[in-house]
């Protein structure tokens, strides 16, 4: 009987340890691991014309951000917060790739987009859909809303768009839906969990 109780107790301890190991990380952002409602891949040209996919960044956590260079508030704020997070990550920042997909390819030329993202961090990469259909497809895949909001003159407009980012882990699995403009701390916290 004693041997049985020892084995039973050992199995309980093993099960508890296994359960603790399998516990999901305590993310600050919305954990969407396993959610099939959002895209899991993309294929878009960067500012040098090279087609980029998630596989290009295997081994890194990837932040996929949708925005545009003429954005007056949300986009620069989020890119600046991510830049500060990269600084706080120190050497671990090399394990994170930030990608910005423009929702305004008409104005965001490759040169402009490349300079814009590099102004926040030299490692950032801008992705520019080749045409309206490609933009519509990636936006549909990731459930990103975007629409032109006309200003007073034809060339004067803003782009309304979803103010959030998607974060993939080192294996290319979609893990987080991150609200833009949330501050630096949640970025640092969650990116550390994904790259450690």
Order of alpha helices (4+ residues) and beta strands (2+ residues): alpha-beta-beta-beta-beta-alpha-beta-alpha-beta-alpha-beta-beta-beta-beta-alpha
